Structures are given as structure tokens and as C-alpha cells.
Amino acid sequence: MARKFDIPAIYNSNIIRQIKESRQILDPRKKDLDPVVADFGPVHFIIPRHFGFCYGVENAIDIAYRTIEDNPDKNIYLLSEMIHNPTVNEDLLGRGVQFLFDTDGTVRIPIESLHEDDIVIVPAFGTTIEIQKKLESRGINPYQFDTTCPFVEKVWKRGNQLGKKENALVIHGKHTHEETRATFSHSAAASSAVVVVLNPEEAQILADIMLEKRPLSDFETYFSHKCTPGFNPLKDLNKFGVINQTTMLATETQTVMDILKDAALQKYGEENIKNHFADTSDTLCYATNENQGATRSLLATDADFALVVGGYNSSNTMHLTELLEQSFPTYQIRDASEMKSPHEIHHFDQWKKEVLISRDWLKIPKDRPLKVAITSGASCPDVLVDEVMLKVLSYFKKVRQLDEVMSEFRHEPA
């Protein structure tokens, strides 16, 4: 039986909860990735099979809120944002929790100021070995309130196994992201050489350096700020594997693997590849795969536009937006408050790294319902998706009653 988590009532959803429960009853094996349509009359919401809180996020929220409830008289700290969702993090701050670091690693509260009876919660991204040791030096057990996602730990374990076999490691990720910083730290402790690549373009540069199609000096240009000291691709990539930041596009991680494996094939030959390139496809996060696969199913629909709900520093949310942008106008918003009116929406542009204002975004068809694809990141509470849907509906007249629409998603378990 799947583990049940205790999620605070403030995150309870009415609309999305019922739709997800309906899908689970009708498709318990999760074989059907086709989206469903919630028909509200003048607006049809096209809703994917998988989105919202994943196992790792629910685990983190369960541990964090239980820790707060069980320790009312203690100072409670989070290393940094527990997950990349402002609603969740603002609520934790409101309950007296303090953050020791910003998401970029900037110190807010020095660890040296903590006492052994203080509580420190490790976020879902995990943390570095260096920070763990600092906490231990203050008499604080970094593993007592550890919400590190099990799938992040799976990546670390695989990296450790490869390191023990003298493999170098290539991490596909954003080198400034908390999870990648943690994975880098754990990998460096197990392996003599680690380098981070952001995307297939960087993987190709690394592959070309490895094959001596580019000068070795290019490694200094592109990778010196995100590798272990002394990393030499001509020597260290003699034997290596690829692991990833779990929130990256799974297809992109596979492309990175394919590019570097192809370089190894060219250099060492098919008959020797197993001695030089380790298969690490088993480290790809199931939730990332599910959410991205379900999001791709939206691309085949005839939606007028898409709304993606999630934090502006959430990597997995940005990747969902990136996918949907391929087919129709897409707006990534933190919550319903970003929809100022039918004529103005504030939304995040991950390419410009800024919040944009779009005018007349809600273009209403004259002779048919408006079709809105809607999804959310793995750290976004479903209740925020409910609120976005209700805000859109508030701009229309003659909307079907919520209970009437929801009745179409009520099914009894077999």
C-alpha cells in the first residue's frame, strides 16, 4: 500500500482532488496519459493525468509540519526553502521557522550561532556534506529531521557506487541549484572527478573536448567554475557515468547521456564501451517522468493557451512551461493573484528571468468555449490550481455550477 502523508488542511483541494481521485479509480495502473476535460460551459479546462505534489514533496511537508507541531518550544530552522513554492515557504515562516540560507547559498543565519538543542530541517533537495559537518560540529544531528527526497538520495547512491569503481561523474543540472550543489558535494566525496553540464549543448562541447575536436582550453572557459579541482576531460572521462538533477527534463538528461555515450563509442569502440561508460538511466525520477509525459499529452490538444502554476524558482515547473510553450501561449504564474483582470496577467519568463505583464491575454472565442490547458509543478499545492481555475471562471457568465461539474468525476471504487 502506498504511504499516506499528513498534509495540512490549508493545502486541501476540492476540484483537483476529486479529479485526481476519479483518475485513480478509473486508471489505477496509471496507463492512460490522456488529459481529461472539466466542462464549465463557457470554459473547458484540459487537465493532465499527473501534476502537483510528488512523493518527495509530500514527504517533506509531512515531516516539516509534524516537527513544528511536536516542538513548540524550540527554535526551528530550515537550511533553505524546503521546496520551491512561495505559498508553502511563507506559511512555514509564519509559523516561526527561520531559513539559514537563501536558495543561492547566501547565509542568512550563521550555523555557528546555533545551539545543540535547536532543530534544523534538511530540505527536499538535500544538502552538502560540508553543511552536514558544520551542523554536527554544533551538536546538531543533520539526519534527525531530514526531508531529502528519496529519489535524490537514489542519485547519490548511484554516484557513490560509480565513484567506488573509479568512475568520473557528469551531473546534468543547474550548478547553482540546491539539489545539484548537494549532489556535487556527495559525488565529489565518492569520486575523484565531477563536472556539471547544463544542457545538450554543453554536453556536446564536453564531448568535442573529450574527442579533441575542441582545444582543452575550452574546458576552462565552459566548465572550470563547476567541476572538481584539476578535472581533466582527456583523462577523467576515460571512465564515467551521467547522473542528474531530478527536476531536469528527463528527455534532456537522456540526450545528454546519448551525446556523451556516443563520444565514448567513437573514442573507445563498441566492444569496449562497458569499460568506459556506465548506464545510469535507472536514476531518472519517476515523478519527473510522469509529470513531463502527462504534460506532453497536452501538446496534442487544441487548447487556446496554458496556465502553469508554480514557484518562479522551481526548476520542474519551468520545464513544464518550456514543454507547453512549443504548442500555445503559456503563462507561468505563482497563484491566482497574478491574474489581475481579463486584460492583464503577470507571469514569469524563464528565458528573460523576469516577471512580464501581458495585456489582453484572455482572448475569448465567439462561437465556442475557451479551452485552457492547466497544470502545476511538483511543489505546488493543488489548492492553488483550484484558485486559478475559479479566478478564470469569475470572468465569465452562465458558468455551470461546481457541484454539477464535479459530479461527473465521482466514481465508486471497483
C-alpha positions, 0 to 999 in steps of 0.5 A: 500500500502506498504511504499516506502523508499528513498534509495540512488542511490549508493545502486541501483541494476540492476540484483537483482532488476529486479529479485526481481521485476519479483518475485513480479509480478509473486508471489505477495502473496509471496507463492512460496519459490522456488529459481529461476535460472539466466542462464549465460551459463557457470554459473547458479546462484540459487537465493532465493525468499527473501534476502537483505534489510528488512523493518527495514533496509530500514527504517533506511537508509531512515531516516539516509540519509534524516537527513544528507541531511536536516542538513548540518550544524550540527554535526551528530552522530550515537550511533553505526553502524546503521546496520551491513554492512561495505559498508553502515557504511563507506559511512555514515562516509564519509559523516561526521557522527561520531559513539559514540560507537563501536558495543561492547559498547566501547565509542568512543565519550563521550555523555557528550561532546555533545551539545543540538543542535547536532543530534544523530541517534538511530540505527536499533537495538535500544538502552538502556534506560540508553543511552536514559537518558544520551542523554536527560540529554544533551538536546538531544531528543533520539526519534527525529531521531530514526531508531529502527526497528519496529519489535524490538520495537514489542519485547519490547512491548511484554516484557513490557506487560509480565513484567506488569503481573509479568512475568520473561523474557528469551531473546534468543540472543547474550548478547553482541549484540546491539539489545539484550543489548537494549532489556535487558535494556527495559525488565529489566525496565518492569520486575523484572527478565531477563536472556539471553540464547544463544542457545538450549543448554543453554536453556536446562541447564536453564531448568535442573536448573529450574527442579533441575536436575542441582545444582543452582550453575550452574546458576552462572557459565552459566548465572550470567554475563547476567541476572538481579541482584539476578535472581533466576531460582527456583523462577523467572521462576515460571512465564515467557515468551521467547522473542528474538533477531530478527536476531536469527534463528527463528527455534532456538528461537522456540526450545528454547521456546519448551525446556523451555515450556516443563520444565514448563509442567513437573514442573507445569502440563498441566492444569496449564501451562497458569499460568506459561508460556506465548506464545510469538511466535507472536514476531518472525520477519517476515523478519527473517522468510522469509529470513531463509525459502527462504534460506532453499529452497536452501538446496534442490538444487544441487548447487556446493557451496554458496556465502553469502554476508554480514557484518562479524558482522551481526548476520542474515547473519551468520545464513544464512551461518550456514543454507547453510553450512549443504548442500555445501561449503559456503563462507561468504564474505563482497563484491566482493573484497574478491574474489581475483582470481579463486584460492583464496577467503577470507571469514569469519568463524563464528565458528573460528571468523576469516577471512580464505583464501581458495585456489582453491575454484572455482572448475569448472565442465567439462561437465556442468555449475557451479551452485552457490547458492547466497544470502545476509543478511538483511543489505546488499545492493543488489548492492553488490550481483550484484558485486559478481555475475559479479566478478564470471562471469569475470572468465569465457568465452562465458558468455551470455550477461546481457541484454539477461539474464535479459530479461527473468525476465521482466514481465508486471504487471497483 
